[in-house]
Amino acid sequence: MNNFKKIALCAAVLLAAGLSASVAISQQAADVNVSSSAAAAAVSHGATAIVAADVKDVNESADNKVKRAYKVSKNPHFELEKQVKAYLKEKNLRAGGTTNARGKVIFYKVVDVDGNKASSDFFRQVELAYEKAYLSALKDFSNFLVNKTSSEISSEFFNDDSSNAGAFKNEKAEGVSKIQAIGEKILALSEAHLDQALQKAGVDPSQYSSRPKDEKIRLLNDVLIARTKSATSIQMSGITILDNFITVNEDGKAAVAVVLMQSPVTQDLALCLKNRVPPNLKAVGAPLEEQLPVNDDEKLSELYGSRLLVDENGPAVVSFGFWSVKKSNNPTIQSRHIEAAQKQASAIARANLAQFLSLSFSSEENASRGTKTEEYAVKDGKTGMIDSSVVEAAVESIVDEKSRLKASANLSGARNIVDWQYEDPEDGQIVVGVVLAFSMDSISAAAGLKANQNKRVASSAVEKNSESSESQKSRDAVSKKSAVTSALDVF
């Protein structure tokens, strides 16, 4: 099969988004043209043999062709927790870091969507909630692998029950400079003029009079504070989204969930794609068009993130990005809004691809908790009255968390498989999306086209140099002839 047929097949096969359906396992090697050096590199990057059972397991990990219950009557967060747990139980998987016989590690997170279904920004809020859920699940995954925690507990106690503990000392005021005195006179004069103006307006100036500050003496202080600092950081490839979920209740409140999974197989295939070398495949899968929900814009609007598949040519990552369109009654402006949303969706899809291939994640969390009880004697600055026992008690609970995710990858060969548009039947909101694919076949096709282009550029440069050399010779000949003629003319 030549490269151009491969390109056409890849574009047709990858037309949509989602993971799964049953797979026809074929005992063929991936038909990818690579150099001998790349083949040698494959020994290190694709050391794990990917057998038929692995391919079937990867392609059947999630079923994105099945429509999910969209509306529920109860709390969407609670309902989605139950739905995800039932989903994992059905697939005989357990979340929270435990692995099954195939070495899978599963983490998930449910996040509430800000705003309401009736909001014009609802689908944007949904996309952002998915990103928040992905980040939160990734934090749990990272903490499972690497975590450094430090903690400290401190206490402080002070009590003054002396016989004169609540007495306020009348200390002599310090003198003021001449400039300060002038400033105070200016303020006094301004205040006098303002008081006169208020009186003329029928307003009592005394209700706005300045007053000395209240004075406070601490009599008792009892504090207990516990602080915990937790940090995690990983660099990882092959963390794929097993599935994503969304649920909306009758009041328009929504929640989303993201299920992350990594296994030795997904990590090995991710490294092969990242390093552009074929894996050690002992079996391949069915064409992507048999695994994806083709021509179903409604289903595409529900999909988020990247999915790892194995097609008839080897591993492929399919990535979904979507964004909602701002409405306008002007057709020209509306088309611009659609174009802008499409670009945003494409950026999201590319980010998802890069995160699967290679990501760097770090998070730091500082938590403090404790109790504080204080007793004061307080002197009122205006009246001079003293309250000898003012008690303030509080329970402290503070969490300060910062997480950062970075991803960088060479996506040459990533293909824009399909641009889709979906209009919500309830409120007419328009959502647009992009489906990208990054596969061994598309990598090989892009490399071949680039090599041919480089050859043409090199050939063109040689021809240009040859033409330039002939032109120079011609100019030299003309110059010599002219010089001889001029000499003859002299004689």
C-alpha positions as CSV (number, residue, x, y, z in Angstrom):
1,M,0.0,0.0,0.0
2,N,1.6,3.3,-1.0
3,N,1.8,6.4,1.2
4,F,-1.0,8.3,-0.6
5,K,-3.4,5.4,-0.1
6,K,-2.4,5.3,3.5
7,I,-3.1,9.0,3.9
8,A,-6.6,8.6,2.3
9,L,-7.3,5.6,4.5
10,C,-6.2,7.4,7.7
11,A,-8.4,10.4,6.9
12,A,-11.5,8.2,6.2
13,V,-10.9,5.9,9.1
14,L,-10.4,8.5,11.8
15,L,-13.6,10.4,10.9
16,A,-15.0,11.0,14.4
17,A,-14.3,10.4,18.1
18,G,-14.6,8.0,20.9
19,L,-13.1,4.7,22.1
20,S,-14.2,1.2,21.7
21,A,-16.7,-1.1,20.2
22,S,-15.7,-4.7,19.5
23,V,-12.4,-5.1,17.7
24,A,-11.5,-7.6,15.0
25,I,-8.0,-8.7,16.0
26,S,-5.7,-9.3,13.0
27,Q,-2.4,-11.1,13.3
28,Q,-0.5,-8.6,11.2
29,A,2.5,-6.4,11.8
30,A,2.0,-2.6,11.5
31,D,2.7,-1.5,7.9
32,V,4.9,1.5,8.7
33,N,8.0,2.5,6.8
34,V,10.9,3.4,9.1
35,S,14.6,3.7,8.7
36,S,17.0,1.2,10.1
37,S,18.0,3.5,12.9
38,A,14.4,4.0,13.9
39,A,13.9,0.2,13.9
40,A,16.9,-0.1,16.2
41,A,15.4,2.5,18.5
42,A,12.2,0.5,18.5
43,V,13.9,-2.2,20.4
44,S,14.4,0.1,23.4
45,H,11.1,2.1,23.2
46,G,8.9,-0.8,22.2
47,A,10.4,-3.5,24.3
48,T,7.1,-4.8,25.6
49,A,5.4,-7.1,23.2
50,I,1.8,-5.9,22.4
51,V,-0.1,-9.1,21.9
52,A,-3.7,-9.7,20.7
53,A,-5.1,-9.6,24.3
54,D,-3.4,-6.2,24.9
55,V,-4.8,-4.7,21.7
56,K,-8.3,-6.0,22.5
57,D,-8.0,-4.6,26.0
58,V,-6.9,-1.2,24.8
59,N,-9.7,-0.9,22.2
60,E,-12.4,-2.2,24.5
61,S,-11.5,-0.2,27.6
62,A,-14.3,2.3,27.1
63,D,-17.6,2.3,25.2
64,N,-18.1,5.8,23.8
65,K,-20.9,4.8,21.4
66,V,-23.4,4.3,24.3
67,K,-25.6,7.2,25.1
68,R,-25.7,8.1,28.7
69,A,-28.6,9.3,30.9
70,Y,-28.4,13.0,30.6
71,K,-31.0,14.2,33.2
72,V,-31.4,13.1,36.8
73,S,-33.7,14.3,39.5
74,K,-31.2,14.3,42.4
75,N,-27.9,15.9,43.1
76,P,-25.9,15.6,39.9
77,H,-22.5,15.2,41.8
78,F,-23.9,12.3,43.9
79,E,-25.6,10.6,41.0
80,L,-22.4,10.8,38.9
81,E,-20.3,9.3,41.7
82,K,-22.6,6.3,41.6
83,Q,-22.6,6.1,37.8
84,V,-18.8,6.1,37.6
85,K,-18.5,3.5,40.4
86,A,-21.0,1.3,38.5
87,Y,-19.1,1.8,35.3
88,L,-15.8,0.7,36.9
89,K,-17.5,-2.3,38.6
90,E,-18.9,-3.4,35.2
91,K,-15.5,-3.4,33.7
92,N,-14.0,-5.1,36.7
93,L,-11.8,-2.1,37.6
94,R,-11.0,-0.4,40.9
95,A,-10.0,3.2,41.4
96,G,-7.6,4.7,43.9
97,G,-4.2,3.3,42.8
98,T,-5.0,-0.4,42.9
99,T,-3.9,-2.4,39.8
100,N,-5.5,-5.4,38.1
101,A,-3.7,-8.3,36.4
102,R,-2.9,-6.1,33.4
103,G,-1.2,-3.5,35.6
104,K,-3.9,-0.8,35.1
105,V,-3.9,2.1,37.6
106,I,-7.3,4.0,37.7
107,F,-8.1,7.4,39.2
108,Y,-11.2,9.5,38.7
109,K,-12.7,12.8,39.8
110,V,-16.2,14.3,39.8
111,V,-16.5,18.1,39.6
112,D,-19.6,20.4,39.6
113,V,-20.1,22.6,36.6
114,D,-20.3,26.3,37.4
115,G,-23.4,28.0,36.1
116,N,-26.6,26.6,34.9
117,K,-27.8,24.8,31.8
118,A,-29.7,27.9,30.8
119,S,-26.5,30.0,30.7
120,S,-25.2,30.9,27.3
121,D,-21.7,29.9,28.5
122,F,-22.9,26.5,29.8
123,F,-20.8,24.3,27.4
124,R,-17.7,26.4,28.0
125,Q,-18.2,25.9,31.7
126,V,-18.6,22.1,31.0
127,E,-15.2,22.1,29.1
128,L,-13.5,24.0,31.9
129,A,-15.0,21.6,34.5
130,Y,-13.6,18.7,32.5
131,E,-10.1,20.3,32.7
132,K,-10.5,20.8,36.4
133,A,-11.6,17.2,36.9
134,Y,-8.6,16.0,34.8
135,L,-6.2,18.1,36.9
136,S,-7.7,16.9,40.2
137,A,-7.6,13.2,39.1
138,L,-4.0,13.8,37.9
139,K,-3.1,15.2,41.3
140,D,-4.4,12.0,43.0
141,F,-2.4,9.9,40.5
142,S,0.7,11.9,41.1
143,N,0.3,11.7,44.9
144,F,0.0,8.0,44.5
145,L,3.4,7.8,42.8
146,V,5.3,10.5,44.5
147,N,4.4,12.4,47.6
148,K,6.4,14.3,50.2
149,T,4.5,15.5,53.3
150,S,5.7,17.5,56.3
151,S,3.7,18.6,59.3
152,E,4.0,20.6,62.5
153,I,1.8,21.4,65.5
154,S,2.4,24.4,67.6
155,S,0.6,25.8,70.7
156,E,0.8,29.0,72.6
157,F,-0.7,30.0,76.0
158,F,-0.7,33.3,77.8
159,N,-2.7,34.4,80.8
160,D,-2.5,37.6,82.8
161,D,-4.7,37.5,85.9
162,S,-2.8,40.1,87.9
163,S,-4.7,42.4,90.2
164,N,-4.1,45.4,87.7
165,A,-4.3,43.3,84.5
166,G,-7.2,45.3,83.1
167,A,-5.9,48.7,84.0
168,F,-5.2,51.1,81.1
169,K,-2.2,53.4,81.6
170,N,-2.5,57.1,80.9
171,E,0.8,57.8,79.3
172,K,1.9,61.3,78.4
173,A,1.6,61.9,74.8
174,E,4.7,62.6,72.8
175,G,5.2,66.1,71.3
176,V,4.6,66.9,67.7
177,S,6.7,68.7,65.1
178,K,5.8,72.1,63.7
179,I,4.7,70.6,60.4
180,Q,2.5,68.1,62.2
181,A,0.9,71.0,64.2
182,I,0.2,72.9,61.0
183,G,-1.4,69.9,59.5
184,E,-3.6,69.4,62.5
185,K,-4.7,73.1,62.3
186,I,-5.6,72.7,58.6
187,L,-7.7,69.6,59.4
188,A,-9.4,71.5,62.4
189,L,-10.2,74.5,60.2
190,S,-11.6,72.3,57.4
191,E,-13.7,70.4,59.9
192,A,-15.1,73.6,61.3
193,H,-16.1,74.9,57.9
194,L,-17.7,71.5,57.1
195,D,-19.6,71.5,60.4
196,Q,-21.1,74.9,59.6
197,A,-22.1,73.7,56.2
198,L,-23.8,70.7,57.7
199,Q,-25.7,72.8,60.3
200,K,-27.0,75.0,57.5
201,A,-28.2,71.9,55.7
202,G,-30.0,70.7,58.8
203,V,-27.6,67.9,59.6
204,D,-26.1,67.3,63.0
205,P,-22.3,67.4,62.6
206,S,-21.8,65.4,65.9
207,Q,-22.8,62.2,64.3
208,Y,-19.7,62.4,62.1
209,S,-17.3,63.6,64.7
210,S,-13.9,61.8,64.9
211,R,-13.3,59.6,67.9
212,P,-10.2,58.1,69.5
213,K,-9.4,54.5,68.7
214,D,-10.5,51.8,71.1
215,E,-7.8,50.4,73.3
216,K,-7.3,46.7,73.9
217,I,-5.3,44.8,76.5
218,R,-4.8,41.0,76.1
219,L,-5.6,39.0,79.2
220,L,-5.6,35.5,77.8
221,N,-4.4,33.8,74.7
222,D,-4.7,30.0,74.0
223,V,-3.8,28.9,70.5
224,L,-3.3,25.5,68.9
225,I,-2.3,25.4,65.2
226,A,-1.5,22.4,63.0
227,R,0.1,22.9,59.6
228,T,0.6,20.3,56.9
229,K,2.5,20.7,53.6
230,S,2.3,18.2,50.8
231,A,4.1,18.3,47.5
232,T,4.1,16.0,44.4
233,S,5.7,16.1,41.0
234,I,5.8,13.7,38.1
235,Q,6.9,13.5,34.4
236,M,4.8,10.9,32.6
237,S,3.6,9.5,29.3
238,G,0.6,7.3,28.5
239,I,-2.0,8.6,30.9
240,T,-5.1,8.2,28.9
241,I,-8.8,9.1,29.5
242,L,-10.6,5.9,30.0
243,D,-14.0,7.7,29.7
244,N,-15.7,11.0,30.7
245,F,-19.2,11.6,32.0
246,I,-21.7,14.4,32.3
247,T,-25.0,14.6,34.2
248,V,-27.6,17.4,34.4
249,N,-30.5,17.5,36.8
250,E,-34.0,19.0,36.3
251,D,-32.9,22.4,37.6
252,G,-30.0,22.7,35.1
253,K,-27.2,22.0,37.5
254,A,-24.5,19.7,36.1
255,A,-21.5,17.7,37.1
256,V,-18.8,16.0,35.0
257,A,-16.3,13.2,35.7
258,V,-13.0,12.1,34.1
259,V,-11.6,8.6,34.5
260,L,-7.8,8.4,34.0
261,M,-6.0,5.2,33.3
262,Q,-2.4,4.1,32.8
263,S,-0.8,0.7,32.2
264,P,2.5,-0.7,31.0
265,V,0.9,-1.0,27.5
266,T,-0.4,2.6,27.3
267,Q,2.9,3.9,28.5
268,D,4.9,1.8,26.0
269,L,2.6,2.9,23.1
270,A,2.8,6.5,24.1
271,L,6.6,6.4,24.1
272,C,6.6,4.8,20.7
273,L,4.4,7.6,19.3
274,K,6.4,10.3,21.1
275,N,9.7,8.9,19.7
276,R,8.1,8.1,16.3
277,V,9.2,4.4,16.3
278,P,6.9,1.4,15.8
279,P,6.0,-0.7,18.8
280,N,6.7,-4.4,19.2
281,L,3.3,-5.3,17.9
282,K,2.3,-9.0,17.7
283,A,-1.3,-8.0,16.8
284,V,-3.3,-5.0,15.5
285,G,-6.8,-3.8,15.8
286,A,-9.8,-3.0,13.5
287,P,-9.9,0.2,11.5
288,L,-10.8,3.3,13.5
289,E,-14.0,3.8,11.6
290,E,-15.3,0.6,13.2
291,Q,-14.3,1.8,16.7
292,L,-15.6,5.4,16.6
293,P,-19.1,6.9,16.6
294,V,-19.0,8.2,13.0
295,N,-21.3,11.1,12.0
296,D,-22.9,11.5,15.5
297,D,-22.4,15.2,16.4
298,E,-24.5,14.8,19.6
299,K,-22.2,12.1,20.9
300,L,-19.1,14.1,19.9
301,S,-20.4,17.0,22.0
302,E,-20.2,14.7,25.0
303,L,-16.6,13.5,24.5
304,Y,-13.6,15.1,26.1
305,G,-9.8,14.5,26.1
306,S,-7.7,11.9,24.3
307,R,-8.3,8.2,23.7
308,L,-5.6,5.6,22.9
309,L,-6.5,3.1,20.2
310,V,-4.8,0.5,18.1
311,D,-5.9,0.4,14.5
312,E,-4.8,-1.8,11.6
313,N,-1.5,0.2,11.3
314,G,-0.6,0.4,15.0
315,P,-1.2,2.8,17.9
316,A,-3.3,5.9,17.4
317,V,-4.3,8.7,19.8
318,V,-7.6,10.4,19.0
319,S,-8.3,13.7,20.7
320,F,-11.5,15.7,21.2
321,G,-11.8,19.4,21.7
322,F,-15.0,21.5,21.9
323,W,-16.1,25.0,22.6
324,S,-19.5,26.9,22.5
325,V,-20.3,29.7,20.1
326,K,-21.3,33.1,21.1
327,K,-24.6,34.0,19.5
328,S,-25.2,36.9,17.1
329,N,-28.1,38.0,15.0
330,N,-25.7,39.2,12.3
331,P,-24.8,36.2,10.0
332,T,-21.4,37.7,9.2
333,I,-20.5,38.2,12.9
334,Q,-21.9,34.7,13.8
335,S,-19.6,33.1,11.2
336,R,-16.7,34.8,12.8
337,H,-17.8,33.6,16.3
338,I,-18.0,30.0,14.9
339,E,-14.5,30.3,13.4
340,A,-13.1,31.6,16.7
341,A,-14.7,28.8,18.7
342,Q,-13.4,26.2,16.2
343,K,-9.8,27.5,16.7
344,Q,-10.3,27.3,20.5
345,A,-11.5,23.7,20.1
346,S,-8.5,22.9,18.0
347,A,-6.1,24.3,20.6
348,I,-7.8,22.2,23.3
349,A,-7.5,19.0,21.2
350,R,-3.8,19.6,20.5
351,A,-3.2,20.2,24.2
352,N,-4.9,16.9,25.0
353,L,-2.6,15.1,22.5
354,A,0.5,16.7,24.0
355,Q,-0.6,15.7,27.5
356,F,-0.9,12.1,26.5
357,L,2.5,11.9,24.9
358,S,4.4,13.8,27.6
359,L,3.3,15.8,30.6
360,S,4.9,17.4,33.6
361,F,2.7,17.9,36.7
362,S,3.4,19.4,40.1
363,S,1.2,20.4,43.0
364,E,1.7,21.8,46.4
365,E,-0.9,22.0,49.2
366,N,-0.7,23.8,52.5
367,A,-3.3,23.2,55.1
368,S,-3.7,24.7,58.5
369,R,-6.2,24.0,61.2
370,G,-6.6,24.9,64.8
371,T,-8.4,26.7,67.6
372,K,-7.8,30.1,69.1
373,T,-9.3,31.6,72.3
374,E,-8.5,35.2,73.4
375,E,-9.7,37.4,76.2
376,Y,-9.4,41.2,76.2
377,A,-10.2,44.2,78.3
378,V,-11.4,46.9,75.9
379,K,-11.7,50.6,76.5
380,D,-14.2,52.5,74.3
381,G,-12.4,55.3,72.6
382,K,-15.4,57.6,72.6
383,T,-17.0,57.0,76.0
384,G,-13.9,55.7,78.0
385,M,-16.0,52.8,79.3
386,I,-14.1,49.6,79.9
387,D,-15.4,46.1,79.2
388,S,-13.1,43.9,81.3
389,S,-13.9,40.6,79.6
390,V,-14.3,40.3,75.9
391,V,-13.8,36.7,74.7
392,E,-13.1,35.8,71.0
393,A,-13.0,32.2,70.0
394,A,-12.5,30.8,66.5
395,V,-11.7,27.5,64.7
396,E,-9.2,27.9,61.9
397,S,-9.4,25.8,58.7
398,I,-7.4,27.0,55.7
399,V,-6.3,25.2,52.6
400,D,-4.0,26.7,50.0
401,E,-3.4,24.6,46.9
402,K,-1.5,25.3,43.7
403,S,-1.2,22.8,40.8
404,R,0.6,23.2,37.5
405,L,0.4,21.0,34.4
406,K,2.8,21.4,31.4
407,A,2.9,19.4,28.2
408,S,5.2,19.7,25.2
409,A,5.4,17.3,22.2
410,N,6.2,17.3,18.5
411,L,2.8,16.9,16.8
412,S,4.0,16.8,13.2
413,G,1.7,14.4,11.5
414,A,-1.3,15.1,13.7
415,R,-4.4,15.3,11.5
416,N,-7.6,17.3,11.7
417,I,-10.0,14.4,11.1
418,V,-13.3,16.1,11.4
419,D,-14.8,19.5,12.4
420,W,-18.3,19.1,13.8
421,Q,-21.1,21.4,14.9
422,Y,-24.0,20.5,17.3
423,E,-27.0,22.6,18.2
424,D,-28.7,21.8,21.6
425,P,-32.4,21.1,20.9
426,E,-33.5,22.6,24.2
427,D,-32.0,26.1,24.1
428,G,-30.3,26.4,20.7
429,Q,-26.8,26.7,22.0
430,I,-24.3,25.9,19.4
431,V,-21.2,23.8,20.2
432,V,-18.4,23.2,17.7
433,G,-15.6,20.7,18.0
434,V,-12.5,19.2,16.4
435,V,-11.3,15.6,16.3
436,L,-7.5,15.1,15.9
437,A,-5.6,11.9,15.4
438,F,-1.9,11.1,15.8
439,S,-0.9,7.7,14.6
440,M,2.1,5.7,13.2
441,D,0.5,5.9,9.8
442,S,0.1,9.7,9.8
443,I,3.6,10.2,11.2
444,S,5.0,8.1,8.4
445,A,3.0,10.0,5.8
446,A,4.1,13.4,7.1
447,A,7.7,12.2,7.2
448,G,7.5,11.0,3.6
449,L,5.9,14.3,2.4
450,K,8.5,16.3,4.2
451,A,11.4,14.2,2.7
452,N,10.0,14.6,-0.8
453,Q,9.7,18.4,-0.2
454,N,13.3,18.6,1.0
455,K,14.4,16.7,-2.1
456,R,12.5,19.1,-4.4
457,V,14.0,22.1,-2.5
458,A,17.5,20.6,-2.8
459,S,17.0,19.9,-6.5
460,S,15.7,23.4,-7.1
461,A,18.7,24.8,-5.4
462,V,21.1,22.8,-7.6
463,E,19.3,23.9,-10.7
464,K,19.3,27.5,-9.6
465,N,23.1,27.3,-8.9
466,S,23.6,25.8,-12.3
467,E,21.6,28.5,-14.0
468,S,23.5,31.1,-12.0
469,S,26.8,29.6,-13.1
470,E,25.8,29.6,-16.8
471,S,24.5,33.1,-16.5
472,Q,27.8,34.3,-15.0
473,K,29.8,32.7,-17.8
474,S,27.6,34.4,-20.4
475,R,28.1,37.8,-18.7
476,D,31.8,37.2,-18.5
477,A,31.9,36.4,-22.3
478,V,29.9,39.6,-23.1
479,S,32.3,41.6,-20.9
480,K,35.4,40.3,-22.7
481,K,33.9,41.0,-26.1
482,S,33.1,44.5,-25.1
483,A,36.6,45.1,-23.8
484,V,38.2,43.9,-27.0
485,T,36.0,46.0,-29.2
486,S,36.8,49.0,-27.0
487,A,40.5,48.4,-27.5
488,L,40.1,48.2,-31.2
489,D,38.1,51.4,-31.3
490,V,41.0,53.1,-29.6
491,F,43.4,52.1,-32.4
